[in-house]
Amino acid sequence: MTCDNQESTNKPCCKNKQVKMVTISELPLYGNPYPPADKIDSGERGMIEESIGAMRMAIKDNLKFLDGFTTRAKEIIDTAKAHSMTTIDYITDEENTVPKALAISGSGLFGLLLASRRGLFKKLLYTTTGAGVMTGVCYPKQSGEMLSVAGYIVKNKGFPLVNEYTGIDLNQYFNKDNEKDKDEKKGKDHQS
């Protein structure tokens, strides 16, 4: 127990003690106003610092051959970025319909190539995904419009269409109001 609060001043051990209030500047958040005096910095490097420095210099001398490699790798990466950006700019230009068609069909064929040893469904899925992604790159505005229309159709007309063609009512699986009804029915079944 400490002598910090009012209730403890009535105790015999706390009667003559004064409560020391800590000011904001003394909090460790603002640093220690009284740094420890036991650390002596003479400016000389110790044995550990000397051995680490010698090891670092030996490694640095042996790794100088990587300097040329890293600069060349940076040049290659920058060149690849520049070529990719010019290709994308060329393909997304409104007047270039033939390069767009080639890019879309090429990415569809790449998807077919990825699914070459898989089943028919995966071949269709990979091919349409490859062609769809490249279509989104070539025609970004039109793709955004088509995605918003498709989202509207699925959100507002999807459940009735599935119910009409398959006879399955998806509202009972996805509607929150029906979940409350199911919980009430379960409660009545357990009471019976």
N, C-alpha and C positions, 0 to 999 in steps of 0.2 A: 504494500500500500504506500502511496506517496502522500505528500502534504500539499498537493496542488489544488484540491477543491475546498469549498467552504466547510463541508461537514468534517473534514479531517483536522481543522484548526482547533477543535475542542479537545483533541486527544493530547495527552501529556507530552508525547514525543514531538509534536508538531507546534507547540505553543511558541517557542522562541525562534523557529525557522522562518525565513523570509522566502516567499515564492518568487522564483526567478521566471520572468516572462521572456519568451523567445520572440525576437523581432523577425520581421520578414527577411531582412538581409542576412540573418544567421541561418536561414534554412539552406539545405544542401542544393536546392534548385539553382541558387545564384552563385554557387561556388563556395569554397571554404575560405573564410577571411583569415584563418590561422593555418597556413600550410604546414605540413609536418616538417620538422627540422632534422629528421634522422636520415634523409636522403642527401648524399653529398655527390655532386657532379663535378668531377675534376677536369673533365674535357678529354681525358685519355680513354682510349678504347681498351676494353677488357679482353680477356682471352677468348671468350665466346664470340664477341664481336669481330675479333681478328680472324678467327677460324671461319666464321660465316662469310666474311668479306672475301677471304682467299678462295673459298669454295665457289662463291658467286662469280668471281673474276675468271676462274678456271672454266666454269660452265659457259660463261659468256664468250670466251675465246673459242670454245669448241662449237658453239652454235652460230657463228658468224655466217655460215653457209646458208642459214635460213633467212637472212635478211633479203637476199636476192629472190628467194622463193616467195616470201610474203609480198614483196612489191609486185612481182609478176602475177601472183594470184589476185591481188587487188585490181591490177589492170585488166585481167581477164573478166573478173566479176563486173567491173564498171562497163566494159565493152558489151558484155552479155545483157546488162540492164538497158544500155542505150539501144541495142539492136531489138530487144523485146518491145521497148516503148515505141520505136519507129514502126515496127510490125503491127502493133496494136493500133497505132494512129492510122496506118495505111488501111487496115482492115475495117476500122470503124468509120472511115470516110464514107459519106452518103453516096458518092458516085461510083464506088468500087463494088459492084454487085458480084462480079465473077470471083474475086478473091474471097468475098464473104461466103459464097456458095462452096468454094473449095475448102475453106476453113471448117465450115459446118460439116460437110460430108467427110472430110479428113478426120475430124474428132469423132464422128460417128463410127467410122471404120476403125479408129483406134480403140473405141469401146468394144467393138466386135472382136478385135484382136485380143483384148484382155480376157474376153469370155470365150475364147475359141474352144476350150476343152470342157466347157460347162454345159448345162442344159439350155433348152430353148428359152425358158423364162429369163435366165440370167443374161443370155445373149441379147434379148430384147431390152432388158433393163439397162445394161451397160451401154448399148448402142444409143438408146434414147437419152440416157443421161449425158453421154459425151456430146451428142448433137445439141441437146438442150442447153448445156452449159456454154457451148460456143455460140449458140444463137443469142443467149443472154449477153455475151461479150460483144457480139457484132451489132445487135439491135437493143441497146439498153433501155431506151424509152418505151419501145413497143413491148418489151418483155415485162417491164414494170406494170404497164397497163393490163397486159394479159394476166399477170399474176394477181392483180387486184380484182379483176373480173372473176377469175377462177376461185379466189378466196370467197368472194361474195356468193357465188353459186353453191359452193360446198357448204358454207355457213348457213345460208337461208333455204336452199332447195335440195340439199343433199339427203337429208333424212326422208322427206316425202318421196324422192325418186327411188331410194333404196326400198322403201316400203311398197311402192307401186310395182316395182319390177320383181322383187324377191319375196314380198309378203312378210318381211322381218321388220318389226317396229323397233328402230334404234333409239327412239325417245326413252323407252323404258330402261335402257342401259346408260344413257348419257344425261338425262334430265335430273336435276337436283330435287325437284318437287316430288318425283317418283321415288327417290331415295327415302324421303321422309315418310311417304306412304308405306314403303316396304318395312321401315323400322317400326311404324305403328302396327302393321299386320303381324310382325314378329312378336311384338309385345303382347298382342291379343292372343296369339297362338301359345305363348308360354304361360299365360294366365289360365287358359282352358285346361 
